[in-house]
């Protein structure tokens, strides 16, 4: 116990003495959450549309008005023909264009469907998909209103025959993109800093040749590892508290699950990420390589394989299997469940179990690597 | 003392030897980038399809069975279960086993046959707001088709505007074609900026910086010599991941390879500059790493790799315009998918070069002041 306290105290001193790194570690997650939380918007806005109107009738103008009705899309360029439009798209001046052929009004008033053409730059597929979906939605609603009105004026029924979909949105009732991003963002920001912080602490002993002093002291591997880990977990907890407060009070993300359970999950997650850093540090014995690998091993996989940006169900089965090795996957499932859905252990127990396993395996690996250098 | 290429080459040779001799760095440099591209290229799939759906069938008619079958038929939805109990659907949504539940009411078939309006409730998991919105549009389109087939035919009072979509450059709107060039950019940015971040601070930590400062070599020669091997490594990695992108993912490369090399060189100026700046500001490798991380994360998240910049609020767009990634990603996508030439790329390239020159200049200046 005294040995543990000694290591714990020494590591605390290390953390407190490097003021710059400590300040950065405490402030970074909060600043980044604020930055990304406000900046990243999933709903379509500020879309600039190029327009070719060969029809020039009230109907064609009404169509453009319908598309621009909610203010997300506005006409920024009007050009004479399709060739001019393609030049705009080639040069990236507009990324979506609408062509209304001549005879548009005439056809519609004759009761015939009138084709219009949408041209979209598919090089930015995420934008293209969103913008097309948005234009399609605006058109659908505009047309439905128009038809309903025409029918009503003609003395028809109040509601059109056929299936009317009545959607009730659960968990994220306003379909607020920020509510979706924030829990994932918290997980990604935490794991990177956590692994980077601890990836230094065993390698440093090797590089500064203090490792031999530790080896000859009567400290066992697990005690050393825990003593090194716990002070960093303290730093992690401080990060989590600021970040969660920001999520709740600044972005208004609700916490519908149990706060106690969320805290336990967070501790497990931090411990796992930090044990990963510790393991890399003990295996690689070099601060530089350990840092490189811990950043590479946490940053891109946590962004891309954890379900933060891309749905895991969409991935190739091999990658789905690989994503089980990424703790952010479990933590994101838990935070989304806890924040938005209010689910508990009954649903989330496999994720908890996986995080306990990850943490244990990493700590065991770190300790065993350290022991093997004793002999 | 004039700028001497001989002295610069000496530093470059030493630095290259340092990197290549470290057997732990070699896999980090050459295998990890390609592995990342392959893994992430397969992962980066934003297509909304195979949305898991529960059907609660209260009607149990041929029509309701047809609805379930037609919803399941396309790639949009996978019907995971057909049940008679709403509680099942609630449970599945809570557990994440289903993302939407559609509740077919009793009297659906009768209502359609009598040409009445029939309300069909749908419960939607809104957690992923984008996926939810798109899934809702899919459901509306499929159900509109079913209504039209079952309602007695009638002359429409007014024709509809019928949008025909033509997607240029990426006709199937494959998100992989869009993401893989993005991953190329990310891998290149991460590796080169981290390498150069270590360059100066490593010497400082090992105490060899004093020896370097007292050797008869100018700061510019030292920095150029230090960065030159990273330029080589960066170009090699760029070639490696570009070839992998073309061969493994079949992303078309419609531009010229020479232009790509040129643009990579311009981009490397800013990534190496950022790393170098971090390296001259930091006391320890850890601090340098934190500084680089501080720049990389916003570059990726705000730079248009994942999210369209046009959606962002004005201040964030201004911030995005300061990141080199924002321009390089446009260039790389235009080279891969649009086959753009230098005339189209010139504006982005100029912005990239301006950022690179400023960052490199500041880093060199800082280094000179410190070493003096």
Contacts between the chains, C-beta under 8 A, distances in Angstrom:
chain1	res1	chain2	res2	distance
A	18	B	284	7.4
A	18	B	286	7.8
A	18	B	287	8.0
A	20	B	283	7.6
A	20	B	287	6.1
A	21	B	284	7.6
A	21	B	286	6.0
A	21	B	287	5.9
A	21	B	290	6.7
A	24	B	287	7.7
A	24	B	290	5.3
A	24	B	294	7.7
A	25	B	290	7.8
A	28	B	290	7.5
A	28	B	294	6.9
A	32	B	297	6.3
A	32	B	298	7.5
A	35	B	298	6.5
A	35	B	302	7.9
A	35	B	316	7.9
A	36	B	298	7.6
A	36	B	301	5.3
A	36	B	302	7.6
A	38	B	313	6.7
A	38	B	316	6.9
A	39	B	301	7.5
A	39	B	302	5.6
A	39	B	312	5.1
A	39	B	313	6.8
A	39	B	316	3.6
A	39	B	319	7.3
A	40	B	301	6.3
A	40	B	302	7.7
A	40	B	307	5.3
A	40	B	312	7.2
A	41	B	307	7.5
A	41	B	311	4.2
A	41	B	312	6.0
A	41	B	313	7.3
A	42	B	129	5.7
A	42	B	130	5.2
A	42	B	307	7.3
A	42	B	311	7.2
A	43	B	129	7.5
A	43	B	311	6.9
A	44	B	311	6.5
A	45	B	310	7.4
A	45	B	311	5.5
A	46	B	310	4.7
A	46	B	311	6.7
A	47	B	310	6.4
A	48	B	310	7.6
A	63	B	161	5.6
A	86	B	168	7.6
A	89	B	168	5.9
A	90	B	338	6.8
A	90	B	340	7.5
A	90	B	344	6.9
A	91	B	344	5.8
A	92	B	330	7.1
A	92	B	334	7.3
A	92	B	344	7.6
A	104	B	161	7.5
A	107	B	159	5.7
A	108	B	158	5.8
A	108	B	159	3.9
A	108	B	160	7.5
A	108	B	161	7.2
A	109	B	158	6.9
A	109	B	159	7.4
A	110	B	159	6.8
A	111	B	155	6.0
A	111	B	156	5.2
A	111	B	157	6.9
A	111	B	158	6.5
A	111	B	159	5.4
A	112	B	159	4.6
A	113	B	159	4.9
A	113	B	160	4.9
A	113	B	161	7.7
A	113	B	162	4.3
A	114	B	159	5.5
A	114	B	160	7.5
A	114	B	161	5.8
A	114	B	162	6.4
A	115	B	162	5.0
A	115	B	163	7.8
A	115	B	164	5.5
A	116	B	161	5.2
A	116	B	162	6.9
A	116	B	163	5.5
A	116	B	164	7.2
A	117	B	163	7.5
A	117	B	164	5.2
A	117	B	165	7.9
A	117	B	166	6.4
A	118	B	163	5.2
A	118	B	164	7.1
A	118	B	165	4.7
A	118	B	166	7.1
A	119	B	166	5.3
A	119	B	168	6.4
A	120	B	165	6.7
A	120	B	166	7.5
A	120	B	167	5.3
A	120	B	168	7.0
A	121	B	168	5.8
A	121	B	169	6.3
A	122	B	167	4.1
A	122	B	168	6.0
A	122	B	169	4.9
A	122	B	170	3.1
A	122	B	171	6.6
A	122	B	173	5.4
A	122	B	177	7.7
A	122	B	178	7.6
A	122	B	337	7.4
A	123	B	168	8.0
A	123	B	169	4.6
A	123	B	170	5.9
A	123	B	178	6.8
A	123	B	333	4.7
A	123	B	334	6.8
A	123	B	336	8.0
A	123	B	337	4.4
A	123	B	338	5.9
A	124	B	178	6.3
A	124	B	304	7.5
A	124	B	308	6.4
A	124	B	333	6.9
A	125	B	46	7.4
A	125	B	170	5.9
A	125	B	173	5.3
A	125	B	174	6.7
A	125	B	175	4.8
A	125	B	177	6.7
A	125	B	178	3.5
A	125	B	179	7.8
A	126	B	46	6.0
A	126	B	175	6.8
A	126	B	178	6.5
A	126	B	306	7.0
A	126	B	307	6.8
A	126	B	308	6.0
A	127	B	308	3.9
A	127	B	310	6.9
A	128	B	167	6.4
A	128	B	170	7.5
A	128	B	173	5.9
A	129	B	46	7.5
A	129	B	48	7.9
A	129	B	134	7.7
A	129	B	173	6.0
A	129	B	175	7.6
A	130	B	130	7.3
A	130	B	308	6.9
A	130	B	311	7.9
A	132	B	165	6.2
A	133	B	133	7.0
A	133	B	134	5.7
A	133	B	137	6.1
A	135	B	163	7.3
A	136	B	137	6.6
A	136	B	163	6.8
A	137	B	133	8.0
A	137	B	137	6.0
A	139	B	161	6.2
A	139	B	163	6.3
A	140	B	137	7.8
A	140	B	140	7.0
A	143	B	160	5.2
A	143	B	161	6.5
A	146	B	158	6.5
A	147	B	156	7.5
A	147	B	157	6.5
A	147	B	158	6.1
A	147	B	160	7.7
A	150	B	157	4.4
A	150	B	158	5.0
A	151	B	157	5.7
A	154	B	157	6.2
A	156	B	157	7.8
A	157	B	117	7.7
A	159	B	117	4.0
A	160	B	117	6.3
A	161	B	112	7.8
A	161	B	115	4.2
A	161	B	116	5.8
A	161	B	117	5.7
A	161	B	147	7.6
A	161	B	151	5.5
A	162	B	112	7.3
A	162	B	117	6.7
A	162	B	118	7.3
A	162	B	144	7.3
A	162	B	147	3.3
A	162	B	148	7.4
A	162	B	151	5.7
A	163	B	108	7.8
A	163	B	112	7.4
A	163	B	118	5.5
A	163	B	120	5.3
A	163	B	143	4.6
A	163	B	144	7.5
A	163	B	146	6.5
A	163	B	147	4.7
A	164	B	117	5.8
A	164	B	118	6.8
A	164	B	119	5.3
A	164	B	120	6.8
A	165	B	120	5.6
A	165	B	122	5.6
A	165	B	136	7.6
A	165	B	139	6.0
A	165	B	140	5.4
A	165	B	143	5.7
A	166	B	119	5.2
A	166	B	120	6.7
A	166	B	121	4.8
A	166	B	122	6.8
A	167	B	121	7.9
A	167	B	122	4.8
A	167	B	123	7.9
A	167	B	124	5.5
A	167	B	136	5.5
A	168	B	121	6.5
A	168	B	122	7.2
A	168	B	123	5.3
A	168	B	124	7.0
A	169	B	124	5.0
A	169	B	126	4.0
A	169	B	132	6.6
A	170	B	93	6.2
A	170	B	123	5.8
A	170	B	124	6.6
A	170	B	125	5.7
A	170	B	126	6.1
A	171	B	125	6.0
A	171	B	126	5.5
A	171	B	127	5.2
A	172	B	126	3.6
A	172	B	127	5.3
A	172	B	129	6.0
A	172	B	132	7.6
A	173	B	126	6.4
A	174	B	126	7.8
A	175	B	126	5.0
A	175	B	129	4.2
A	175	B	132	5.8
A	175	B	133	6.0
A	176	B	129	6.2
A	177	B	129	4.6
A	177	B	130	6.8
A	179	B	127	7.8
A	179	B	129	7.3
A	180	B	127	5.9
A	180	B	128	5.4
A	180	B	129	5.2
A	180	B	130	7.8
A	189	B	297	8.0
A	192	B	293	6.9
A	192	B	297	7.9
A	196	B	286	7.5
A	196	B	289	6.5
A	196	B	290	7.2
A	196	B	293	7.2
A	200	B	286	5.4
A	284	B	24	6.3
A	286	B	24	6.6
A	287	B	285	5.4
A	287	B	286	7.0
A	288	B	198	5.6
A	288	B	202	6.8
A	288	B	285	5.6
A	289	B	22	7.5
A	289	B	24	4.6
A	289	B	25	6.5
A	289	B	28	7.0
A	291	B	285	6.4
A	291	B	286	6.8
A	291	B	289	4.9
A	292	B	25	7.8
A	292	B	28	5.5
A	292	B	194	5.9
A	293	B	28	6.6
A	295	B	190	7.6
A	295	B	194	7.0
A	295	B	289	6.8
A	295	B	293	6.7
A	296	B	28	7.1
A	296	B	32	5.9
A	296	B	36	7.5
A	296	B	190	7.0
A	299	B	190	7.4
A	299	B	293	7.7
A	299	B	296	7.7
A	299	B	297	7.8
A	300	B	36	5.9
A	300	B	40	6.2
A	300	B	186	6.8
A	300	B	190	7.4
A	301	B	39	7.8
A	303	B	300	7.4
A	304	B	40	4.9
A	304	B	43	5.0
A	304	B	44	6.2
A	305	B	39	7.3
A	305	B	40	7.6
A	305	B	43	5.3
A	309	B	44	7.6
A	309	B	46	7.6
A	309	B	306	5.6
A	310	B	43	5.8
A	310	B	44	5.8
A	310	B	45	5.6
A	310	B	46	5.9
A	311	B	45	7.8
A	311	B	128	7.1
A	311	B	131	6.9
A	313	B	50	6.6
A	313	B	52	7.5
A	314	B	45	4.4
A	314	B	46	7.8
A	314	B	47	6.7
A	314	B	49	7.5
A	314	B	50	7.3
A	315	B	42	6.7
A	315	B	43	5.3
A	315	B	45	6.5
A	316	B	42	4.9
A	316	B	43	7.9
A	318	B	42	7.8
A	319	B	39	6.6
A	319	B	42	5.4
A	319	B	43	5.2
A	322	B	39	7.0
A	323	B	43	8.0
A	333	B	96	7.6
A	336	B	127	5.6
A	337	B	96	7.7
A	340	B	127	5.4
A	341	B	94	6.3
A	341	B	127	7.2
A	343	B	94	5.8
A	343	B	95	7.6
A	347	B	94	6.3
A	347	B	95	5.0
A	347	B	96	7.6
